[in-house]
Amino acid sequence: MPEAVEEYPELLAEQLKEMILIREFETQVSSLFEANELPGFVHLYIGQEAVGVGACSAIDDEDYITSTHRGHGHAIAKGLDPDRMMAELFGKETGYCGGKSGSMHIADVDKGMLGANGIVGAGPTLAVGAGLSIRQRQSDAVCLSFFGEGAMAEGSVHEAMNLAGVLDLPVVFICENNQYGEMTPAANQHHVDGFATRGETYGMPTEMVDGMVVQDVYEATAEAVERARSGDGPSLLVCETYRYHGHYEGDPTRYRTDEELEQWQARDPIESLETTLLDAGTVDEDNVEAMREGATDRIDEAVEFARESTFPAEETAFEGVYTEEL
Ligand SMILES: Cc1ncc(C[n+]2csc(CCOP(=O)(O)OP(=O)(O)O)c2C)c(N)n1
């Protein structure tokens, strides 16, 4: 039996359930977008579930995350409510941001989700702010900062890593290398392979992680979180992963081959964990079926909630745009 299954079988079953829920959320969002029910753009997380779920299961409710334009998976993994997320995608007032943010800026500060972000490379700078605030409040919380390999070429990410390193802040930088920044392969955007040296430049431990294996992401994150909590400063994890859909919904993905997609799908994070747990006998076919049905019902409910909710009133258009209290 694999070591992880012996050590934490319940957590792995929970992670499987959560990955299935994220995939169902994203699959339904894809259909809703195609059916023209959602205003705005959506960028889906299908294929990358092991990163968000593995990383977020290594932190607690009082910890923080920052996210990207591809943030639905991070939000669900941090415990956000699919009803309010779906309502936000529909532009309804019951959504997390009153229907004004759409997919790319869903936030729930009370749950430690400091926001999805349409600005590539902005999340890590917010994470440094969160890290500084944690330090000043003498809390032992940590902040995980998710960003793509495209963002790794942004100055803001380097400034954030440098400052977090200098100040020994409790931040874990998690680069999700899903191989493409929009339509550009990672190799055409970066002169180095693998990014391990990027963290070393800023003096932080860096680990290359198989982002298709939830156990690997969870264990690497748990180690980095432990370091951050005990005052030893930031770390960088580089998770190799793949997005199955295009950069955005509707992207014809002419820049990659079907064979490449199939190769990654052969290592699907959900299917492989399912097989591992079934083989070990810690879950059975009925359990998995219940997880799948539960996810479909839960997301159906979220869609119904969103459809039935009302659009925000016109006169509230400027509410929540600027801070009212400083
Ligand atoms: C500062 C900034 N520059 C450019 C863009 C346009 N843009 C949106 S997503 C994207 C690619 C991001 O790639 P990556 O960081 O690897 O994330 P992924 O989409 O692969 O998850 C770009 C260039 C933007 N939103 N913000």
The ligand as an SDF file (V2000), in Angstrom:
LIG
                    3D

 26 27  0  0  0  0  0  0  0  0999 V2000
   -0.4070   42.2640  -16.0120 C   0  0  0  0  0  0  0  0  0  0  0  0
   -1.1330   41.4610  -17.0580 C   0  0  0  0  0  0  0  0  0  0  0  0
   -0.5310   41.2080  -18.2410 N   0  0  0  0  0  0  0  0  0  0  0  0
   -1.1780   40.4900  -19.2010 C   0  0  0  0  0  0  0  0  0  0  0  0
   -2.4540   40.0200  -18.9670 C   0  0  0  0  0  0  0  0  0  0  0  0
   -3.1680   39.1790  -20.0330 C   0  0  0  0  0  0  0  0  0  0  0  0
   -3.1600   37.7740  -19.6220 N   0  0  0  0  0  0  0  0  0  0  0  0
   -4.2240   37.2120  -19.0190 C   0  0  0  0  0  0  0  0  0  0  0  0
   -3.9300   35.6140  -18.5990 S   0  0  0  0  0  0  0  0  0  0  0  0
   -2.3880   35.6530  -19.2590 C   0  0  0  0  0  0  0  0  0  0  0  0
   -1.4950   34.4360  -19.2400 C   0  0  0  0  0  0  0  0  0  0  0  0
   -1.2190   33.9730  -17.8570 C   0  0  0  0  0  0  0  0  0  0  0  0
   -0.4940   32.7890  -17.8910 O   0  0  0  0  0  0  0  0  0  0  0  0
   -0.1390   32.0690  -16.5650 P   0  0  0  0  0  0  0  0  0  0  0  0
    0.3290   33.0480  -15.5370 O   0  0  0  0  0  0  0  0  0  0  0  0
    0.7800   30.9580  -16.8930 O   0  0  0  0  0  0  0  0  0  0  0  0
   -1.5380   31.5060  -16.0290 O   0  0  0  0  0  0  0  0  0  0  0  0
   -2.4760   30.4200  -16.7030 P   0  0  0  0  0  0  0  0  0  0  0  0
   -3.4390   31.1800  -17.5850 O   0  0  0  0  0  0  0  0  0  0  0  0
   -1.6160   29.4980  -17.4500 O   0  0  0  0  0  0  0  0  0  0  0  0
   -3.1920   29.7860  -15.5640 O   0  0  0  0  0  0  0  0  0  0  0  0
   -2.1010   36.9070  -19.7740 C   0  0  0  0  0  0  0  0  0  0  0  0
   -0.8220   37.2770  -20.4070 C   0  0  0  0  0  0  0  0  0  0  0  0
   -3.0630   40.3250  -17.7310 C   0  0  0  0  0  0  0  0  0  0  0  0
   -4.2970   39.9000  -17.4280 N   0  0  0  0  0  0  0  0  0  0  0  0
   -2.3770   41.0300  -16.7860 N   0  0  0  0  0  0  0  0  0  0  0  0
  1  2  1  0
  2  3  1  0
  2 26  2  0
  3  4  2  0
  4  5  1  0
  5  6  1  0
  5 24  2  0
  6  7  1  0
  7  8  2  0
  7 22  1  0
  8  9  1  0
  9 10  1  0
 10 11  1  0
 10 22  2  0
 11 12  1  0
 12 13  1  0
 13 14  1  0
 14 15  2  0
 14 16  1  0
 14 17  1  0
 17 18  1  0
 18 19  2  0
 18 20  1  0
 18 21  1  0
 22 23  1  0
 24 25  1  0
 24 26  1  0
M  CHG  1   7   1
M  END
$$$$
